[in-house]
Amino acid sequence: MTIKSHINSVDGPLEDLVFSALGSGVRRRILDLVRRSPGLTVLEIADGFEMSRFGVRKHLDTLVQAGLLTVERDGRAKRHYLNAVPIQTIYDRWLTKYSRRWAPVLTGLKYRLEGDKQDMSKHRHRYEIYIRATADKLWEALTDGAITRQYYYGSPVESSFEPGAPIIYKHHEDDSVTMISGEIVEAVPGTRLIHTFSFHNDDPPSTVRYEIEENDGTCKLTLVHEFDEINKTYRAVEDGWNPILSGLKTLLETGEPLNIRMSDG
């Protein structure tokens, strides 16, 4: 079976899946539930609705097909995680660089006033995206500092990518300043990269895992960021990974960066 990416094309029926999925109030409520409690099973999601488990499963299938949910097996259970990358891709398409700067400020104010921004109950962020590129090209984009500058908020990565070696992301304007540091846990070129992640605050290191699956010139990239506890870093990166993944996809598919600006905060 050939699986096509719902976010590979700028226009067309695959992108329509995202809009169609978001058009249902039930499906939007499901996304709200999964956002607040990542890793919910079908049974746990169904408990929040007055409909059959079969009906809930149909809505989940629609959200998975649109790429708005990803599924991870846990024994016999399937756990569901919000994947905001398709929404970020749409956001990047229509917002100008000026409105892109102000939109998070205004929506953040709205969430704070309404009390709508709720903590997640589990300690991981999970993202999934399809990119028209080979595994070798994707690996190069993840490990070459000249390339990460173009999508990782201007930060070049440095590492030998050997287990136990340090990994650092430097400041986008001053290479003498380290923004993120960690240690390589595992590095299998074209397949998997795992490293610890530290913002140099009081939080303990977390762990970032990239998984690459190639199929006929297209790669499925799964990124999981895991934490021992909900802390400042957990909250800070919640929305930060979406522009990185969107920028990575755009760069590899078009050769042009998104030029995502650093936050003034």
Summary of the structure (lengths in Angstrom):
residues: 265
radius of gyration: 18.4
end to end distance: 45.8
largest distance: 57.6
contacts: 784
relative contact order: 0.13
helix: 38%
strand: 25%
